[in-house]
């Protein structure tokens, strides 16, 4: 979900500028960040496939809950990668590896965590 954007930013300085602008835009969006990302291409075919795979992999989450979690995930990734892109030596070295591993761990927790009781 985030590794391709991270690797692209690591390889292309121009993409880092895109992340700084679009990451901020998604983070502060008043509408669904997941829908905003989809409107802007949202990963294209791979984004659609990812959504289908997540729906299959997370059967414990009904459609409204999955959509909410995906919105949270997009906002988390957007704000985190935006902040990372603004830092010195972004996308390089051990700091970058620590960042992406932590972000992936946070996404896994967000998407696979159990629903609160009483929902």
N, CA, C and O atoms as a Tinker XYZ file with bonds, in Angstrom:
   476  protein
     1  N      0.815000   -1.200000    0.000000    73     2
     2  CA     0.000000    0.000000    0.000000    64     1     3
     3  C      0.857000    1.262000    0.000000    63     2     4     5
     4  O      0.461000    2.261000   -0.600000    81     3
     5  N      2.000000    1.250000    0.643000    73     3     6
     6  CA     2.837000    2.448000    0.715000    64     5     7
     7  C      4.226000    2.234000    0.134000    63     6     8     9
     8  O      4.880000    3.198000   -0.264000    81     7
     9  N      4.678000    1.017000    0.078000    73     7    10
    10  CA     6.054000    0.758000   -0.372000    64     9    11
    11  C      6.322000    1.296000   -1.784000    63    10    12    13
    12  O      7.380000    1.893000   -1.988000    81    11
    13  N      5.426000    1.122000   -2.779000    73    11    14
    14  CA     5.741000    1.662000   -4.117000    64    13    15
    15  C      5.964000    3.177000   -4.117000    63    14    16    17
    16  O      6.892000    3.663000   -4.764000    81    15
    17  N      5.130000    3.919000   -3.407000    73    15    18
    18  CA     5.309000    5.371000   -3.341000    64    17    19
    19  C      6.625000    5.710000   -2.643000    63    18    20    21
    20  O      7.333000    6.628000   -3.058000    81    19
    21  N      6.946000    4.982000   -1.604000    73    19    22
    22  CA     8.194000    5.212000   -0.877000    64    21    23
    23  C      9.398000    4.969000   -1.788000    63    22    24    25
    24  O     10.320000    5.784000   -1.825000    81    23
    25  N      9.396000    3.866000   -2.514000    73    23    26
    26  CA    10.524000    3.535000   -3.387000    64    25    27
    27  C     10.639000    4.531000   -4.537000    63    26    28    29
    28  O     11.746000    4.879000   -4.948000    81    27
    29  N      9.513000    4.985000   -5.053000    73    27    30
    30  CA     9.542000    5.988000   -6.101000    64    29    31
    31  C     10.131000    7.298000   -5.576000    63    30    32    33
    32  O     10.931000    7.937000   -6.260000    81    31
    33  N      9.742000    7.693000   -4.381000    73    31    34
    34  CA    10.294000    8.907000   -3.764000    64    33    35
    35  C     11.779000    8.747000   -3.480000    63    34    36    37
    36  O     12.545000    9.706000   -3.575000    81    35
    37  N     12.173000    7.560000   -3.140000    73    35    38
    38  CA    13.596000    7.291000   -2.885000    64    37    39
    39  C     14.405000    7.471000   -4.172000    63    38    40    41
    40  O     15.538000    7.951000   -4.132000    81    39
    41  N     13.834000    7.092000   -5.292000    73    39    42
    42  CA    14.559000    7.117000   -6.562000    64    41    43
    43  C     14.450000    8.445000   -7.310000    63    42    44    45
    44  O     15.351000    8.799000   -8.070000    81    43
    45  N     13.353000    9.184000   -7.104000    73    43    46
    46  CA    13.111000   10.373000   -7.939000    64    45    47
    47  C     12.834000   11.606000   -7.091000    63    46    48    49
    48  O     11.790000   11.689000   -6.444000    81    47
    49  N     13.749000   12.559000   -7.088000    73    47    50
    50  CA    13.541000   13.790000   -6.312000    64    49    51
    51  C     12.257000   14.533000   -6.694000    63    50    52    53
    52  O     11.612000   15.125000   -5.829000    81    51
    53  N     11.881000   14.509000   -7.964000    73    51    54
    54  CA    10.659000   15.198000   -8.386000    64    53    55
    55  C      9.428000   14.586000   -7.717000    63    54    56    57
    56  O      8.468000   15.296000   -7.414000    81    55
    57  N      9.453000   13.283000   -7.489000    73    55    58
    58  CA     8.315000   12.633000   -6.834000    64    57    59
    59  C      8.218000   13.060000   -5.370000    63    58    60    61
    60  O      7.125000   13.097000   -4.804000    81    59
    61  N      9.342000   13.377000   -4.765000    73    59    62
    62  CA     9.314000   13.875000   -3.381000    64    61    63
    63  C      8.535000   15.176000   -3.297000    63    62    64    65
    64  O      7.802000   15.399000   -2.333000    81    63
    65  N      8.684000   16.030000   -4.286000    73    63    66
    66  CA     7.913000   17.283000   -4.307000    64    65    67
    67  C      6.426000   16.997000   -4.460000    63    66    68    69
    68  O      5.593000   17.654000   -3.837000    81    67
    69  N      6.099000   16.019000   -5.287000    73    67    70
    70  CA     4.703000   15.616000   -5.449000    64    69    71
    71  C      4.138000   15.120000   -4.111000    63    70    72    73
    72  O      3.022000   15.477000   -3.734000    81    71
    73  N      4.902000   14.309000   -3.411000    73    71    74
    74  CA     4.469000   13.787000   -2.109000    64    73    75
    75  C      4.220000   14.920000   -1.125000    63    74    76    77
    76  O      3.245000   14.887000   -0.374000    81    75
    77  N      5.083000   15.912000   -1.123000    73    75    78
    78  CA     4.918000   17.042000   -0.214000    64    77    79
    79  C      3.608000   17.774000   -0.483000    63    78    80    81
    80  O      2.921000   18.177000    0.456000    81    79
    81  N      3.261000   17.948000   -1.732000    73    79    82
    82  CA     2.023000   18.650000   -2.076000    64    81    83
    83  C      0.800000   17.753000   -1.896000    63    82    84    85
    84  O     -0.163000   18.139000   -1.232000    81    83
    85  N      0.836000   16.561000   -2.484000    73    83    86
    86  CA    -0.347000   15.693000   -2.464000    64    85    87
    87  C     -0.565000   15.074000   -1.095000    63    86    88    89
    88  O     -1.710000   14.871000   -0.689000    81    87
    89  N      0.497000   14.771000   -0.381000    73    87    90
    90  CA     0.367000   14.219000    0.967000    64    89    91
    91  C     -0.352000   15.191000    1.882000    63    90    92    93
    92  O     -1.235000   14.803000    2.648000    81    91
    93  N      0.029000   16.446000    1.797000    73    91    94
    94  CA    -0.633000   17.474000    2.607000    64    93    95
    95  C     -2.106000   17.594000    2.210000    63    94    96    97
    96  O     -2.982000   17.661000    3.073000    81    95
    97  N     -2.372000   17.619000    0.914000    73    95    98
    98  CA    -3.740000   17.725000    0.390000    64    97    99
    99  C     -4.624000   16.595000    0.926000    63    98   100   101
   100  O     -5.754000   16.843000    1.347000    81    99
   101  N     -4.125000   15.376000    0.914000    73    99   102
   102  CA    -4.913000   14.243000    1.409000    64   101   103
   103  C     -5.099000   14.309000    2.923000    63   102   104   105
   104  O     -6.162000   13.968000    3.442000    81   103
   105  N     -4.075000   14.743000    3.610000    73   103   106
   106  CA    -4.140000   14.801000    5.066000    64   105   107
   107  C     -5.222000   15.750000    5.550000    63   106   108   109
   108  O     -5.922000   15.446000    6.517000    81   107
   109  N     -5.371000   16.884000    4.901000    73   107   110
   110  CA    -6.319000   17.905000    5.368000    64   109   111
   111  C     -7.650000   17.868000    4.631000    63   110   112   113
   112  O     -8.503000   18.722000    4.873000    81   111
   113  N     -7.848000   16.920000    3.753000    73   111   114
   114  CA    -9.090000   16.824000    2.990000    64   113   115
   115  C    -10.306000   16.680000    3.912000    63   114   116   117
   116  O    -10.295000   15.887000    4.853000    81   115
   117  N    -11.336000   17.450000    3.628000    73   115   118
   118  CA   -12.566000   17.345000    4.406000    64   117   119
   119  C    -13.391000   16.143000    3.973000    63   118   120   121
   120  O    -14.227000   15.653000    4.732000    81   119
   121  N    -13.161000   15.673000    2.770000    73   119   122
   122  CA   -13.855000   14.496000    2.254000    64   121   123
   123  C    -13.009000   13.260000    2.521000    63   122   124   125
   124  O    -11.934000   13.347000    3.114000    81   123
   125  N    -13.498000   12.128000    2.086000    73   123   126
   126  CA   -12.759000   10.883000    2.254000    64   125   127
   127  C    -11.409000   10.965000    1.553000    63   126   128   129
   128  O    -11.342000   11.203000    0.347000    81   127
   129  N    -10.350000   10.771000    2.301000    73   127   130
   130  CA    -9.004000   10.788000    1.716000    64   129   131
   131  C     -8.835000    9.641000    0.729000    63   130   132   133
   132  O     -8.149000    9.788000   -0.282000    81   131
   133  N     -9.456000    8.501000    1.015000    73   131   134
   134  CA    -9.364000    7.350000    0.109000    64   133   135
   135  C    -10.030000    7.676000   -1.220000    63   134   136   137
   136  O     -9.504000    7.320000   -2.275000    81   135
   137  N    -11.185000    8.350000   -1.188000    73   135   138
   138  CA   -11.849000    8.732000   -2.433000    64   137   139
   139  C    -11.053000    9.789000   -3.184000    63   138   140   141
   140  O    -10.963000    9.740000   -4.411000    81   139
   141  N    -10.474000   10.746000   -2.460000    73   139   142
   142  CA    -9.640000   11.770000   -3.097000    64   141   143
   143  C     -8.446000   11.116000   -3.792000    63   142   144   145
   144  O     -8.103000   11.484000   -4.916000    81   143
   145  N     -7.823000   10.163000   -3.137000    73   143   146
   146  CA    -6.683000    9.467000   -3.737000    64   145   147
   147  C     -7.134000    8.715000   -4.986000    63   146   148   149
   148  O     -6.433000    8.713000   -5.997000    81   147
   149  N     -8.290000    8.085000   -4.920000    73   147   150
   150  CA    -8.809000    7.344000   -6.071000    64   149   151
   151  C     -9.104000    8.287000   -7.239000    63   150   152   153
   152  O     -8.860000    7.944000   -8.396000    81   151
   153  N     -9.628000    9.468000   -6.934000    73   151   154
   154  CA    -9.923000   10.453000   -7.984000    64   153   155
   155  C     -8.649000   10.899000   -8.694000    63   154   156   157
   156  O     -8.689000   11.270000   -9.867000    81   155
   157  N     -7.530000   10.866000   -7.997000    73   155   158
   158  CA    -6.255000   11.300000   -8.560000    64   157   159
   159  C     -5.451000   10.132000   -9.129000    63   158   160   161
   160  O     -4.255000   10.269000   -9.385000    81   159
   161  N     -6.074000    9.034000   -9.318000    73   159   162
   162  CA    -5.384000    7.870000   -9.888000    64   161   163
   163  C     -5.301000    6.714000   -8.929000    63   162   164   165
   164  O     -5.352000    5.559000   -9.352000    81   163
   165  N     -5.175000    6.992000   -7.641000    73   163   166
   166  CA    -5.238000    6.012000   -6.568000    64   165   167
   167  C     -4.546000    4.699000   -6.814000    63   166   168   169
   168  O     -5.001000    3.661000   -6.333000    81   167
   169  N     -3.456000    4.718000   -7.552000    73   167   170
   170  CA    -2.752000    3.468000   -7.799000    64   169   171
   171  C     -3.208000    2.765000   -9.059000    63   170   172   173
   172  O     -2.693000    1.697000   -9.393000    81   171
   173  N     -4.167000    3.346000   -9.765000    73   171   174
   174  CA    -4.632000    2.751000  -11.013000    64   173   175
   175  C     -5.163000    1.346000  -10.805000    63   174   176   177
   176  O     -5.860000    1.066000   -9.829000    81   175
   177  N     -4.823000    0.468000  -11.734000    73   175   178
   178  CA    -5.292000   -0.917000  -11.655000    64   177   179
   179  C     -4.801000   -1.603000  -10.388000    63   178   180   181
   180  O     -5.526000   -2.390000   -9.781000    81   179
   181  N     -3.574000   -1.305000   -9.993000    73   179   182
   182  CA    -3.048000   -1.948000   -8.797000    64   181   183
   183  C     -3.785000   -1.464000   -7.553000    63   182   184   185
   184  O     -3.943000   -2.223000   -6.597000    81   183
   185  N     -4.241000   -0.204000   -7.552000    73   183   186
   186  CA    -5.027000    0.306000   -6.435000    64   185   187
   187  C     -6.369000   -0.399000   -6.321000    63   186   188   189
   188  O     -6.822000   -0.717000   -5.222000    81   187
   189  N     -7.000000   -0.640000   -7.462000    73   187   190
   190  CA    -8.265000   -1.377000   -7.477000    64   189   191
   191  C     -8.034000   -2.807000   -6.986000    63   190   192   193
   192  O     -8.795000   -3.320000   -6.166000    81   191
   193  N     -6.989000   -3.436000   -7.491000    73   191   194
   194  CA    -6.668000   -4.807000   -7.073000    64   193   195
   195  C     -6.360000   -4.858000   -5.579000    63   194   196   197
   196  O     -6.774000   -5.790000   -4.890000    81   195
   197  N     -5.638000   -3.865000   -5.081000    73   195   198
   198  CA    -5.340000   -3.818000   -3.650000    64   197   199
   199  C     -6.615000   -3.751000   -2.833000    63   198   200   201
   200  O     -6.752000   -4.465000   -1.840000    81   199
   201  N     -7.551000   -2.902000   -3.236000    73   199   202
   202  CA    -8.827000   -2.801000   -2.531000    64   201   203
   203  C     -9.568000   -4.128000   -2.496000    63   202   204   205
   204  O    -10.126000   -4.502000   -1.464000    81   203
   205  N     -9.577000   -4.840000   -3.615000    73   203   206
   206  CA   -10.239000   -6.144000   -3.684000    64   205   207
   207  C     -9.534000   -7.163000   -2.791000    63   206   208   209
   208  O    -10.186000   -7.938000   -2.091000    81   207
   209  N     -8.219000   -7.158000   -2.818000    73   207   210
   210  CA    -7.468000   -8.095000   -1.979000    64   209   211
   211  C     -7.687000   -7.813000   -0.494000    63   210   212   213
   212  O     -7.828000   -8.743000    0.300000    81   211
   213  N     -7.715000   -6.544000   -0.120000    73   211   214
   214  CA    -7.963000   -6.207000    1.284000    64   213   215
   215  C     -9.362000   -6.631000    1.709000    63   214   216   217
   216  O     -9.554000   -7.122000    2.822000    81   215
   217  N    -10.333000   -6.444000    0.830000    73   215   218
   218  CA   -11.705000   -6.865000    1.143000    64   217   219
   219  C    -11.759000   -8.377000    1.385000    63   218   220   221
   220  O    -12.453000   -8.840000    2.291000    81   219
   221  N    -11.028000   -9.139000    0.575000    73   219   222
   222  CA   -10.988000  -10.597000    0.735000    64   221   223
   223  C    -10.204000  -10.992000    1.979000    63   222   224   225
   224  O    -10.584000  -11.931000    2.679000    81   223
   225  N     -9.117000  -10.287000    2.261000    73   223   226
   226  CA    -8.242000  -10.652000    3.370000    64   225   227
   227  C     -8.795000  -10.241000    4.728000    63   226   228   229
   228  O     -8.361000  -10.751000    5.760000    81   227
   229  N     -9.756000   -9.316000    4.726000    73   227   230
   230  CA   -10.299000   -8.793000    5.984000    64   229   231
   231  C    -11.815000   -9.014000    6.054000    63   230   232   233
   232  O    -12.574000   -8.052000    6.177000    81   231
   233  N    -12.260000  -10.275000    5.977000    73   231   234
   234  CA   -13.702000  -10.534000    5.957000    64   233   235
   235  C    -14.408000  -10.129000    7.254000    63   234   236   237
   236  O    -15.631000   -9.988000    7.275000    81   235
   237  N    -13.642000   -9.942000    8.338000    73   235   238
   238  CA   -14.252000   -9.537000    9.601000    64   237   239
   239  C    -14.710000   -8.078000    9.571000    63   238   240   241
   240  O    -15.442000   -7.636000   10.456000    81   239
   241  N    -14.278000   -7.334000    8.555000    73   239   242
   242  CA   -14.668000   -5.933000    8.433000    64   241   243
   243  C    -15.729000   -5.793000    7.348000    63   242   244   245
   244  O    -15.485000   -6.109000    6.183000    81   243
   245  N    -16.902000   -5.318000    7.740000    73   243   246
   246  CA   -17.925000   -5.095000    6.718000    64   245   247
   247  C    -17.512000   -3.908000    5.853000    63   246   248   249
   248  O    -16.545000   -3.216000    6.172000    81   247
   249  N    -18.227000   -3.670000    4.777000    73   247   250
   250  CA   -17.832000   -2.646000    3.816000    64   249   251
   251  C    -17.693000   -1.254000    4.428000    63   250   252   253
   252  O    -16.691000   -0.588000    4.164000    81   251
   253  N    -18.649000   -0.778000    5.234000    73   251   254
   254  CA   -18.467000    0.563000    5.811000    64   253   255
   255  C    -17.233000    0.662000    6.718000    63   254   256   257
   256  O    -16.539000    1.678000    6.703000    81   255
   257  N    -16.958000   -0.371000    7.497000    73   255   258
   258  CA   -15.803000   -0.346000    8.390000    64   257   259
   259  C    -14.509000   -0.405000    7.580000    63   258   260   261
   260  O    -13.551000    0.299000    7.901000    81   259
   261  N    -14.466000   -1.233000    6.537000    73   259   262
   262  CA   -13.280000   -1.308000    5.692000    64   261   263
   263  C    -13.028000    0.031000    5.014000    63   262   264   265
   264  O    -11.885000    0.481000    4.945000    81   263
   265  N    -14.071000    0.667000    4.515000    73   263   266
   266  CA   -13.913000    1.985000    3.883000    64   265   267
   267  C    -13.370000    2.998000    4.883000    63   266   268   269
   268  O    -12.505000    3.806000    4.544000    81   267
   269  N    -13.871000    2.957000    6.108000    73   267   270
   270  CA   -13.385000    3.870000    7.132000    64   269   271
   271  C    -11.906000    3.610000    7.426000    63   270   272   273
   272  O    -11.110000    4.543000    7.528000    81   271
   273  N    -11.555000    2.344000    7.560000    73   271   274
   274  CA   -10.157000    2.008000    7.851000    64   273   275
   275  C     -9.244000    2.394000    6.699000    63   274   276   277
   276  O     -8.117000    2.835000    6.925000    81   275
   277  N     -9.716000    2.233000    5.462000    73   275   278
   278  CA    -8.912000    2.645000    4.316000    64   277   279
   279  C     -8.719000    4.157000    4.299000    63   278   280   281
   280  O     -7.646000    4.648000    3.950000    81   279
   281  N     -9.761000    4.890000    4.678000    73   279   282
   282  CA    -9.628000    6.341000    4.777000    64   281   283
   283  C     -8.579000    6.697000    5.829000    63   282   284   285
   284  O     -7.716000    7.542000    5.593000    81   283
   285  N     -8.661000    6.045000    6.993000    73   283   286
   286  CA    -7.660000    6.267000    8.037000    64   285   287
   287  C     -6.255000    5.915000    7.531000    63   286   288   289
   288  O     -5.290000    6.626000    7.808000    81   287
   289  N     -6.159000    4.810000    6.789000    73   287   290
   290  CA    -4.861000    4.360000    6.278000    64   289   291
   291  C     -4.273000    5.371000    5.299000    63   290   292   293
   292  O     -3.080000    5.669000    5.352000    81   291
   293  N     -5.101000    5.892000    4.415000    73   291   294
   294  CA    -4.620000    6.885000    3.452000    64   293   295
   295  C     -4.158000    8.140000    4.179000    63   294   296   297
   296  O     -3.119000    8.708000    3.841000    81   295
   297  N     -4.929000    8.575000    5.180000    73   295   298
   298  CA    -4.530000    9.767000    5.937000    64   297   299
   299  C     -3.223000    9.515000    6.721000    63   298   300   301
   300  O     -2.349000   10.381000    6.774000    81   299
   301  N     -3.105000    8.346000    7.314000    73   299   302
   302  CA    -1.890000    8.006000    8.042000    64   301   303
   303  C     -0.689000    8.021000    7.101000    63   302   304   305
   304  O      0.324000    8.659000    7.386000    81   303
   305  N     -0.808000    7.322000    5.992000    73   303   306
   306  CA     0.301000    7.270000    5.037000    64   305   307
   307  C      0.629000    8.653000    4.495000    63   306   308   309
   308  O      1.798000    9.022000    4.383000    81   307
   309  N     -0.401000    9.413000    4.160000    73   307   310
   310  CA    -0.185000   10.744000    3.588000    64   309   311
   311  C      0.531000   11.666000    4.553000    63   310   312   313
   312  O      1.498000   12.332000    4.185000    81   311
   313  N      0.058000   11.704000    5.781000    73   311   314
   314  CA     0.683000   12.614000    6.745000    64   313   315
   315  C      2.091000   12.146000    7.117000    63   314   316   317
   316  O      2.997000   12.964000    7.282000    81   315
   317  N      2.272000   10.840000    7.247000    73   315   318
   318  CA     3.584000   10.318000    7.623000    64   317   319
   319  C      4.613000   10.539000    6.521000    63   318   320   321
   320  O      5.727000   10.984000    6.794000    81   319
   321  N      4.253000   10.235000    5.293000    73   319   322
   322  CA     5.227000   10.360000    4.205000    64   321   323
   323  C      5.465000   11.832000    3.875000    63   322   324   325
   324  O      6.567000   12.200000    3.469000    81   323
   325  N      4.454000   12.674000    4.042000    73   323   326
   326  CA     4.620000   14.116000    3.878000    64   325   327
   327  C      5.658000   14.639000    4.873000    63   326   328   329
   328  O      6.581000   15.361000    4.497000    81   327
   329  N      5.501000   14.272000    6.125000    73   327   330
   330  CA     6.438000   14.725000    7.153000    64   329   331
   331  C      7.840000   14.164000    6.894000    63   330   332   333
   332  O      8.837000   14.870000    7.048000    81   331
   333  N      7.906000   12.902000    6.504000    73   331   334
   334  CA     9.210000   12.291000    6.225000    64   333   335
   335  C      9.897000   12.994000    5.052000    63   334   336   337
   336  O     11.101000   13.246000    5.100000    81   335
   337  N      9.139000   13.311000    4.006000    73   335   338
   338  CA     9.700000   13.946000    2.805000    64   337   339
   339  C     10.277000   15.327000    3.111000    63   338   340   341
   340  O     11.179000   15.790000    2.414000    81   339
   341  N      9.772000   15.973000    4.129000    73   339   342
   342  CA    10.247000   17.316000    4.492000    64   341   343
   343  C     11.518000   17.285000    5.331000    63   342   344   345
   344  O     12.165000   18.316000    5.513000    81   343
   345  N     11.875000   16.132000    5.836000    73   343   346
   346  CA    13.046000   16.028000    6.701000    64   345   347
   347  C     14.352000   15.948000    5.933000    63   346   348   349
   348  O     14.369000   15.675000    4.732000    81   347
   349  N     15.446000   16.189000    6.642000    73   347   350
   350  CA    16.758000   16.074000    5.995000    64   349   351
   351  C     17.071000   14.614000    5.659000    63   350   352   353
   352  O     16.744000   13.703000    6.420000    81   351
   353  N     17.698000   14.416000    4.529000    73   351   354
   354  CA    18.085000   13.069000    4.077000    64   353   355
   355  C     16.905000   12.110000    3.962000    63   354   356   357
   356  O     17.037000   10.907000    4.183000    81   355
   357  N     15.762000   12.663000    3.615000    73   355   358
   358  CA    14.565000   11.819000    3.475000    64   357   359
   359  C     14.804000   10.700000    2.461000    63   358   360   361
   360  O     15.450000   10.902000    1.433000    81   359
   361  N     14.280000    9.539000    2.766000    73   359   362
   362  CA    14.299000    8.372000    1.888000    64   361   363
   363  C     15.697000    7.777000    1.705000    63   362   364   365
   364  O     15.939000    7.030000    0.757000    81   363
   365  N     16.613000    8.111000    2.618000    73   363   366
   366  CA    17.963000    7.567000    2.520000    64   365   367
   367  C     18.413000    7.018000    3.865000    63   366   368   369
   368  O     18.085000    7.557000    4.923000    81   367
   369  N     19.161000    5.947000    3.794000    73   367   370
   370  CA    19.832000    5.414000    4.973000    64   369   371
   371  C     18.928000    4.685000    5.952000    63   370   372   373
   372  O     17.779000    4.355000    5.662000    81   371
   373  N     19.503000    4.451000    7.126000    73   371   374
   374  CA    18.814000    3.690000    8.171000    64   373   375
   375  C     17.551000    4.400000    8.654000    63   374   376   377
   376  O     16.565000    3.749000    9.000000    81   375
   377  N     17.577000    5.720000    8.678000    73   375   378
   378  CA    16.407000    6.492000    9.097000    64   377   379
   379  C     15.214000    6.186000    8.192000    63   378   380   381
   380  O     14.094000    6.017000    8.674000    81   379
   381  N     15.451000    6.114000    6.894000    73   379   382
   382  CA    14.381000    5.825000    5.943000    64   381   383
   383  C     13.868000    4.398000    6.107000    63   382   384   385
   384  O     12.662000    4.157000    6.051000    81   383
   385  N     14.784000    3.456000    6.310000    73   383   386
   386  CA    14.380000    2.062000    6.508000    64   385   387
   387  C     13.540000    1.918000    7.781000    63   386   388   389
   388  O     12.534000    1.209000    7.789000    81   387
   389  N     13.956000    2.587000    8.847000    73   387   390
   390  CA    13.203000    2.565000   10.104000    64   389   391
   391  C     11.820000    3.170000    9.900000    63   390   392   393
   392  O     10.829000    2.649000   10.411000    81   391
   393  N     11.754000    4.272000    9.152000    73   391   394
   394  CA    10.483000    4.935000    8.874000    64   393   395
   395  C      9.514000    4.005000    8.145000    63   394   396   397
   396  O      8.382000    3.819000    8.593000    81   395
   397  N      9.943000    3.424000    7.033000    73   395   398
   398  CA     9.009000    2.631000    6.224000    64   397   399
   399  C      8.583000    1.367000    6.958000    63   398   400   401
   400  O      7.430000    0.949000    6.842000    81   399
   401  N      9.479000    0.757000    7.702000    73   399   402
   402  CA     9.104000   -0.437000    8.472000    64   401   403
   403  C      8.076000   -0.083000    9.543000    63   402   404   405
   404  O      7.116000   -0.825000    9.749000    81   403
   405  N      8.269000    1.034000   10.217000    73   403   406
   406  CA     7.307000    1.463000   11.232000    64   405   407
   407  C      5.956000    1.820000   10.640000    63   406   408   409
   408  O      4.916000    1.508000   11.219000    81   407
   409  N      5.971000    2.477000    9.482000    73   407   410
   410  CA     4.708000    2.836000    8.841000    64   409   411
   411  C      3.953000    1.587000    8.387000    63   410   412   413
   412  O      2.735000    1.504000    8.546000    81   411
   413  N      4.658000    0.638000    7.836000    73   411   414
   414  CA     4.012000   -0.616000    7.426000    64   413   415
   415  C      3.432000   -1.336000    8.645000    63   414   416   417
   416  O      2.313000   -1.846000    8.579000    81   415
   417  N      4.167000   -1.387000    9.744000    73   415   418
   418  CA     3.646000   -2.007000   10.969000    64   417   419
   419  C      2.370000   -1.303000   11.437000    63   418   420   421
   420  O      1.408000   -1.958000   11.838000    81   419
   421  N      2.365000    0.031000   11.385000    73   419   422
   422  CA     1.184000    0.791000   11.800000    64   421   423
   423  C     -0.005000    0.492000   10.887000    63   422   424   425
   424  O     -1.134000    0.375000   11.362000    81   423
   425  N      0.239000    0.369000    9.593000    73   423   426
   426  CA    -0.840000    0.042000    8.650000    64   425   427
   427  C     -1.419000   -1.342000    8.914000    63   426   428   429
   428  O     -2.635000   -1.535000    8.894000    81   427
   429  N     -0.542000   -2.292000    9.158000    73   427   430
   430  CA    -1.012000   -3.647000    9.456000    64   429   431
   431  C     -1.901000   -3.625000   10.694000    63   430   432   433
   432  O     -2.974000   -4.228000   10.705000    81   431
   433  N     -1.456000   -2.934000   11.728000    73   431   434
   434  CA    -2.258000   -2.835000   12.946000    64   433   435
   435  C     -3.596000   -2.157000   12.696000    63   434   436   437
   436  O     -4.626000   -2.612000   13.192000    81   435
   437  N     -3.586000   -1.077000   11.935000    73   435   438
   438  CA    -4.810000   -0.339000   11.645000    64   437   439
   439  C     -5.807000   -1.203000   10.870000    63   438   440   441
   440  O     -6.999000   -1.213000   11.179000    81   439
   441  N     -5.324000   -1.913000    9.883000    73   439   442
   442  CA    -6.217000   -2.685000    9.015000    64   441   443
   443  C     -6.651000   -4.016000    9.618000    63   442   444   445
   444  O     -7.753000   -4.490000    9.342000    81   443
   445  N     -5.806000   -4.616000   10.428000    73   443   446
   446  CA    -6.142000   -5.956000   10.926000    64   445   447
   447  C     -6.650000   -5.970000   12.364000    63   446   448   449
   448  O     -7.098000   -7.007000   12.853000    81   447
   449  N     -6.584000   -4.832000   13.042000    73   447   450
   450  CA    -7.046000   -4.785000   14.427000    64   449   451
   451  C     -8.519000   -5.147000   14.536000    63   450   452   453
   452  O     -9.295000   -4.881000   13.618000    81   451
   453  N     -8.906000   -5.751000   15.649000    73   451   454
   454  CA   -10.321000   -6.126000   15.825000    64   453   455
   455  C    -11.199000   -4.896000   15.981000    63   454   456   457
   456  O    -10.736000   -3.830000   16.389000    81   455
   457  N    -12.450000   -5.057000   15.657000    73   455   458
   458  CA   -13.424000   -3.981000   15.858000    64   457   459
   459  C    -13.712000   -3.875000   17.341000    63   458   460   461
   460  O    -13.632000   -4.859000   18.076000    81   459
   461  N    -14.042000   -2.691000   17.763000    73   459   462
   462  CA   -14.432000   -2.479000   19.165000    64   461   463
   463  C    -15.724000   -3.212000   19.453000    63   462   464   465
   464  O    -16.579000   -3.333000   18.575000    81   463
   465  N    -15.874000   -3.698000   20.659000    73   463   466
   466  CA   -17.112000   -4.393000   21.016000    64   465   467
   467  C    -18.245000   -3.377000   21.113000    63   466   468   469
   468  O    -18.022000   -2.201000   21.399000    81   467
   469  N    -19.445000   -3.846000   20.874000    73   467   470
   470  CA   -20.625000   -2.999000   20.971000    64   469   471
   471  C    -20.923000   -2.213000   19.704000    63   470   472   473
   472  O    -21.781000   -1.330000   19.709000    81   471
   473  N    -20.213000   -2.529000   18.605000    73   471   474
   474  CA   -20.465000   -1.823000   17.335000    64   473   475
   475  C    -21.691000   -2.384000   16.656000    63   474   476
   476  O    -22.066000   -1.923000   15.578000    81   475
